[in-house]
Amino acid sequence: MKKESSFGKKLLKTIIGILVLLILAVAGMAAKVYFDAKGTASDIHKPIDREVSELRDKAAQTKKGDPISILLLGIDTGDLGRVEQGRSDTMMIATLNPNTKKSTLVSIPRDTYTAIIGHDTIDKLNHAYAFGGAEMSMLSVENLLDIPVDHYVAVDMGGLKQVVDIVGGIDVDNDIEFTQDNYSFPIGVNHMNGEQTLAYIRMRYDDPNGDYGRQNRQRKVVTAILKQALSFNTLTNYNDILKLLQNSVATDLTWDQLLDLQSKYSSSFGSMTSDQLQGTGDMIGGVSYQIIGDDELARVTTLLKEQLEVE
């Protein structure tokens, strides 16, 4: 079901806002901050081995304000002590269209049963990152949704924990009482540090909505981080945040493209459609998957293609 949501708008602004921290405050901060941020953008820049999606005739150009898509990946590296490549615990596809002044943000179930492009298997979509990093995730999402995926941003869960601690904790309005990892979360506003936040977004088995409920809590957490991250106190600690980004964020977006996002795509936030690719649970070979029906795929694909202005 589609709905207009300032919630989704805040989520996308957070992802982009963290990456262009300097741009949000450059008018009132020293030149040193500019070059520090530019250096961090260089450090987190992890390009992929293709210049353009096979579903495009030519690459979308941020300098011209072409409609673009960005795959947002939350990686479980850093969570529970994990140090391996990790899997994409959270996947969202965002589109930005300055022409229509609209954006979309669609959550994709991590257990989606689909082809893993480049690995010659059918598996859970979140395994694509473990098999082949961001590029294999992009290719697999393209194949699933039949849309070009132009860029990616990946953030590991250990980094999320540190972000919460750097901003002094967050307040989240919780709507279901539960206990996870020895932390209790009553109904109502909960103040959380980094460890508590990871526990909060980790729980799904006791949620009547399963992983879809967990995705909703993930959005709440990012919204809460936004309120703190844009405070003056946080901006004065910009060095801590930049150091964190160097260790926890990867993207194929260059510094110039990040600048373009701020200058050319701000109007895209005028209207944000937040959506969820909805599947049905099924067991295959003793493993639980989310099966996405043809009608649901067609619905989401049509929505995204309209925003990207592609056939």
Secondary structure, DSSP 8 states (H G I E B T S, - for coil): --EE-HHHHHHHHHHHHHHTHHHHHGGGS-HHHHHHHHHHHHHHB---S-SS-TT-SS---GGGT--EEEEEEEE-TTGGG--SS--EEEEEEEEEETTTTEEEEEE--TTBEEEETTTTEEEETTHHHHHHHHHHHHHHHHHHHTS---EEEEEEHHHHHHHHHHTT-EEEEE-S-EEETTEEE-SEEEEE-HHHHHHHHH--TTSTTHHHHHHHHHHHHHHHHHHHHTSHHHHHTHHHHHHHHHHHEEES--HHHHHHHHHHSGGGGGEEEEEE---EEEEETTEEEEE--HHHHHHHHHHHHHHHT--
